[in-house]
Amino acid sequence: MKVLIISFFLANVLFGNILDFKTLHTSFKQIVKNRSGNEIVYQGELKIKGNDKILWSYKIPIVKNVYINKNQVIIDEPELEQAITSTLNDELNIVKIINNSKKVSQNIYENRLEDTKYSIMIENNILKSISYKDELDNKVVILFTNFQRDVTLSDNIFLFTIPKNYDIIKK
């Protein structure tokens, strides 16, 4: 669920008043650190087109793809041959997210959604990071590199057809 919240939050930050572009392609490194200090690091790519087409492609340590098209979400886990499908609820109101984002310093914006405070760093009009604490009190930092805006992205990369051999989990 946090990926969904972050995705809508990210889409609104990127396409709201803070940054302005039609598409985005960036690499990311997501570091999740628990209270004991243990870390797990995920790496992949993020692609966004408009504010309703988002693809998180996790490459390391496992392959996973999170497709978000308007209010439909499909999480593709090819190694498990399963897909998790869900729809976004009304609590993830894009207008609320945009209206609640506040600039707190030259490069930092903050927003609070579902009892979670998100901190966004933007330098020279380029998204650098998003950090927050998740529902398990893990510290999550997502670092962005190779930031490219207004690149050509086909609508087809945001579509996923669930293979017949997959297990489907509906949430």
N, C-alpha and C positions, 0 to 999 in steps of 0.2 A: 504494500500500500504506500510506503514511503516513496518508492520510485514514481508512483502516480502523482503524489502530491508535489514532489520535486519537479516532475516534468511539467505540470501545469504552472507551477511557480516559475520555473525557468522560462517557459514559453512566454509568460506574461512579462517577466523582466526583460527578455530579449525583444519582445514586440510591443512593449508598452513605451513609456516615456523615457526609460533609462537608456536603452540602446535601440537603434532603428535599422532593421534590415529585413529582407524577405526570406532568406534562407541562411542556414548555419551548418557548418561541418567542422567539428573539433574533436580532438582526441581528449580522453579523460583518464584520470587516475583517481579512484575512489578508495580512501583509506578509512577503515572502520576500526576504532580502538576501544576495547572494553575497559571497565573500571580496574581490571587487574593489569592493564598495560599491554595486553596481547593485541596484535594487529593482524588484520587480513587486508590485502591490497587487491583491488580489482582494476583491470585496465580495459579500455575499449574505445569506441567512437560514438559520438552523438551527432545525429542529423535531425534538423528541424526545418519544416517548410510551412510557412504561414504560422498560425498559432494553434493548428489542430492536427498536424501531422508530425509525429515525433518517433524516432527510432533510437533506442539505446542498444548498442551492439557490444556486449561484454565478450572479450576474447580471452582474458586471463583472470583467474586461474581456471575458469570453466567457460564454455560457450553458452551464452544465453542472449536472447533478443527480446526486447520489450517494444511492441508496436502499439502506438496510441494513434487512433484515427477518430477525431471528434470525441465521442463519448465511449467508444469501444476500445478495450485493451486486450491484447493477446500476448502472453508471455510464452515464448517458444524455448523449450529446453531440449535441444536435439539429443544430448547424451542420455537423457531419460526417456526419450521418445514421448514427450508429453507437452501439452499446451494448456495453459490456464487462461480462461476467458472471464472477463468481467466487464461491467459498465461503470462509468464514473458517476458518482452521486452528486446531488445538488450542492453538497457542502463545499465542493471544490469550485466555488464561484470565481470565475476569472476576474470579474469586475472588482470583487472584494479584495482579491490578491493585489491587483494593481493599485487600488485606492489605499491599501494599508502599507504599501512599501514606502519606507521613509529613508531619506538620505541622512546618515548620522555623522559622516565626515566626508572628506574630499573623495575618497574612493570606496566608501562602505555604505551599503544600503541594508536595511533590516525589515523583516516582516514576521508576523506571528500568525500561525495557522494551526488549528487543532492542537493548541497548547505547546507547539514547537516554535522556537525562535530560529529563523534563518538569517544568516549573515552572508552578504554577497559582496565580493570585491571586484571592482571594475577599475582598470587602469588604462588611460588613453583610449577610452571607448571600446575596450576589449575585456570580455569576461575572463576573470582569472580564477575565481574560486567561489564555492558555496560551502558553508559549514553549518552544522546543527547537531543537536543531540537527539537520538532516536528514542522510541518508546521503551527501549531496554537500557537507557542511559549510556549507550555507546556514543562516542564522539565520532562524527562522520565529517570528512573533509573531501570535497570533490575538486580536484585541480584540473584546469583546462589548458591545453597547449595546441599549437598548430591551428589556431582560431582562423577560420575562413568565413567570410560573410558574402552573401549574394552569389554563391556558386550555383551551377545548374544541378538540380536534384530532381530526378524523375519521380512522379507520383508512385510508380510501381515499386520503388524500394520500401515504401511505407505499407505495402500490402503483404499479408501472409496468408497463404492457404494451408490449412492444417492437413498434413499427410494422413492417409487412411489408416496407417499403422500406429498412429499416435493415440495415447490415452488423453481424453479431454476432461479437464476439471473445471467446473463452472462455479464461480464465486459470486 
